[in-house]
Amino acid sequence: MSAAVIIGASHAGVQAAASLRQAGWQEPVILLSAEKDYPYHRPPLSKGYLAGEKDEEQLLLRAPDFYREQGIELRLEDPATSIDPVARKVVTRSGSFGFEKLLIATGSKARPLPLPGAGAQGTFTLRSMMDARALRDGMRQASAAIIIGGGFIGLEFASTAIRHGLDVTVLEAQPRLLSRSLPAALADFIRDRHVSSGVRFRFGDQVAAFEVSGGRVTGVRLGDGQVLAADLVLVGVGGEAETALAQSIGLDLAAGGIHVDGHGQTSRPGIYALGDTAAFHNAYATAPMRLESVQNAVDQAKSAATHIMGGNAPLVAVPWFWTDQYDLKVQMAGLARPGCTEIVRGDPADGAFSVLQLEGDRLVASYTVNRAADHMASRRLISEAPAVNVALASDASVPLLRAVKAAA
Ligand SMILES: Cc1cc2nc3c(=O)[nH]c(=O)nc-3n(C[C@H](O)[C@H](O)[C@H](O)COP(=O)(O)OP(=O)(O)OC[C@H]3O[C@@H](n4cnc5c(N)ncnc54)[C@H](O)[C@@H]3O)c2cc1C
């Protein structure tokens, strides 16, 4: 049978199935999911869903009928357990499926913190709908939360938990927040917004253990022996690509993910990898890297589907990402490079400003707070790479798209 088998039914896998059908793939499409829930939007798990602003139905990626209507065989709770690349078949919990094309969209998983007491009741990670349900219930019963890791997911949870009346402390091992993803000015702005809402931060501490009594977490013990009390602990120390199946068949890896080209093709022709699990050399990067974003998952899926159908649309999109915390919509575009110069557009005191990073006079990355127009303009300027007029770009009253040097 000349099926397309897709392992993983989330942003990348579902988009790949839809794009294959849209592009005219006539053969079966088998979409394997390890989860029991219909595929859903993952970003709201740490935002609107936890805050009680969105229910589960609003999170669905597609209406359940979509799969049947499109002739996509969505198999929930039927994870792939092995791949035979020679016989070209995937074995799952329930059976085996032959493939002509295989798409691995297994995403990433929450990085564990294997310390004494890990896994006690009241400790959580946040990756899936099941995790989010458990965390939402846990939040309702808790009074003091410790968040290990000041990354996006931890901070989004902090902003929700404090509004729910919990006492919230964030432990960040680095000297400042988001040191790998945001410029200091913006990271400090976000920290201050949390502090003004009552969130406490501790920087530079190492966590040595979870304190547990009667199977329930009661706090965390730091490296210096100090114990911080909590009845809820969220571990948010990043994600790891789910590459076990790819490794079992010897696919090349890079940057912790499955190495792919601009079409999403792995080192084995006819086998693709997409989304969080894939690492590729983005046009805006200096080496292969994994991008953990919805935009990357969706765009990579579209490129792979086009390639499978004989087309040529390598991924060239400018990477972008967002996070919502309190009344702040933070949007990022492009990839920072060492040695960039920085421009701040607007006044952080107004709660709306942008930080632009330039290499020479070209915009390479932008970070906007409540300035959606700057974000959209940045994506275009990063992609088209005109020379930026620094004086105009620094003036928040000038539309960013006009802040370019006149052609000579
Ligand atoms: C809480 C949270 C908030 C986020 N917020 C944002 C945001 O604001 N903006 C943004 O751009 N991105 C955000 N992200 C990241 C974004 O959700 C991911 O980049 C995106 O989900 C990647 O999609 P994916 O399909 O590659 O992988 P995933 O969404 O990780 O899905 C992979 C799927 O494959 C399944 N799977 C794994 N192994 C198997 C197997 N053997 N067989 C079958 N199925 C398998 C997994 O169970 C999972 O369902 C957030 C992520 C989380 C967890």
PDBQT file of the ligand as one rigid body, heavy atoms in Angstrom, charges set to zero:
ROOT
HETATM    1  C1  LIG A 501       2.636  24.796  27.164  1.00  0.00    +0.000 C 
HETATM    2  C2  LIG A 501       3.226  25.180  25.841  1.00  0.00    +0.000 A 
HETATM    3  C3  LIG A 501       3.106  26.484  25.395  1.00  0.00    +0.000 A 
HETATM    4  C4  LIG A 501       3.632  26.840  24.148  1.00  0.00    +0.000 A 
HETATM    5  N1  LIG A 501       3.487  28.133  23.709  1.00  0.00    +0.000 NA
HETATM    6  C5  LIG A 501       3.895  28.451  22.459  1.00  0.00    +0.000 A 
HETATM    7  C6  LIG A 501       3.662  29.756  21.921  1.00  0.00    +0.000 A 
HETATM    8  O1  LIG A 501       3.136  30.638  22.593  1.00  0.00    +0.000 OA
HETATM    9  N2  LIG A 501       4.043  30.001  20.639  1.00  0.00    +0.000 N 
HETATM   10  C7  LIG A 501       4.632  29.038  19.856  1.00  0.00    +0.000 A 
HETATM   11  O2  LIG A 501       4.943  29.289  18.686  1.00  0.00    +0.000 OA
HETATM   12  N3  LIG A 501       4.899  27.809  20.360  1.00  0.00    +0.000 NA
HETATM   13  C8  LIG A 501       4.541  27.502  21.628  1.00  0.00    +0.000 A 
HETATM   14  N4  LIG A 501       4.802  26.252  22.123  1.00  0.00    +0.000 N 
HETATM   15  C9  LIG A 501       5.567  25.316  21.295  1.00  0.00    +0.000 C 
HETATM   16  C10 LIG A 501       4.663  24.647  20.287  1.00  0.00    +0.000 C 
HETATM   17  O3  LIG A 501       3.511  24.160  20.909  1.00  0.00    +0.000 OA
HETATM   18  C11 LIG A 501       5.449  23.541  19.604  1.00  0.00    +0.000 C 
HETATM   19  O4  LIG A 501       6.499  24.132  18.888  1.00  0.00    +0.000 OA
HETATM   20  C12 LIG A 501       4.552  22.737  18.681  1.00  0.00    +0.000 C 
HETATM   21  O5  LIG A 501       3.554  22.081  19.411  1.00  0.00    +0.000 OA
HETATM   22  C13 LIG A 501       5.376  21.737  17.882  1.00  0.00    +0.000 C 
HETATM   23  O6  LIG A 501       4.516  20.927  17.174  1.00  0.00    +0.000 OA
HETATM   24  P1  LIG A 501       4.949  19.459  16.761  1.00  0.00    +0.000 P 
HETATM   25  O7  LIG A 501       3.776  18.906  15.998  1.00  0.00    +0.000 OA
HETATM   26  O8  LIG A 501       6.279  19.488  16.114  1.00  0.00    +0.000 OA
HETATM   27  O9  LIG A 501       5.170  18.652  18.109  1.00  0.00    +0.000 OA
HETATM   28  P2  LIG A 501       4.281  18.439  19.397  1.00  0.00    +0.000 P 
HETATM   29  O10 LIG A 501       3.252  19.493  19.516  1.00  0.00    +0.000 OA
HETATM   30  O11 LIG A 501       5.228  18.217  20.505  1.00  0.00    +0.000 OA
HETATM   31  O12 LIG A 501       3.505  17.075  19.106  1.00  0.00    +0.000 OA
HETATM   32  C14 LIG A 501       4.125  15.853  18.905  1.00  0.00    +0.000 C 
HETATM   33  C15 LIG A 501       3.083  14.783  19.045  1.00  0.00    +0.000 C 
HETATM   34  O13 LIG A 501       3.667  13.531  18.690  1.00  0.00    +0.000 OA
HETATM   35  C16 LIG A 501       3.223  12.562  19.617  1.00  0.00    +0.000 C 
HETATM   36  N5  LIG A 501       4.135  11.418  19.612  1.00  0.00    +0.000 N 
HETATM   37  C17 LIG A 501       5.382  11.320  20.122  1.00  0.00    +0.000 A 
HETATM   38  N6  LIG A 501       5.880  10.092  19.893  1.00  0.00    +0.000 NA
HETATM   39  C18 LIG A 501       4.933   9.399  19.215  1.00  0.00    +0.000 A 
HETATM   40  C19 LIG A 501       4.855   8.081  18.698  1.00  0.00    +0.000 A 
HETATM   41  N7  LIG A 501       5.842   7.201  18.841  1.00  0.00    +0.000 N 
HETATM   42  N8  LIG A 501       3.712   7.712  18.041  1.00  0.00    +0.000 NA
HETATM   43  C20 LIG A 501       2.689   8.588  17.881  1.00  0.00    +0.000 A 
HETATM   44  N9  LIG A 501       2.705   9.849  18.368  1.00  0.00    +0.000 NA
HETATM   45  C21 LIG A 501       3.828  10.240  19.018  1.00  0.00    +0.000 A 
HETATM   46  C22 LIG A 501       3.198  13.311  20.934  1.00  0.00    +0.000 C 
HETATM   47  O14 LIG A 501       2.389  12.650  21.881  1.00  0.00    +0.000 OA
HETATM   48  C23 LIG A 501       2.564  14.630  20.473  1.00  0.00    +0.000 C 
HETATM   49  O15 LIG A 501       1.173  14.553  20.472  1.00  0.00    +0.000 OA
HETATM   50  C24 LIG A 501       4.306  25.868  23.361  1.00  0.00    +0.000 A 
HETATM   51  C25 LIG A 501       4.445  24.559  23.834  1.00  0.00    +0.000 A 
HETATM   52  C26 LIG A 501       3.915  24.208  25.058  1.00  0.00    +0.000 A 
HETATM   53  C27 LIG A 501       4.064  22.795  25.569  1.00  0.00    +0.000 C 
ENDROOT
TORSDOF 0
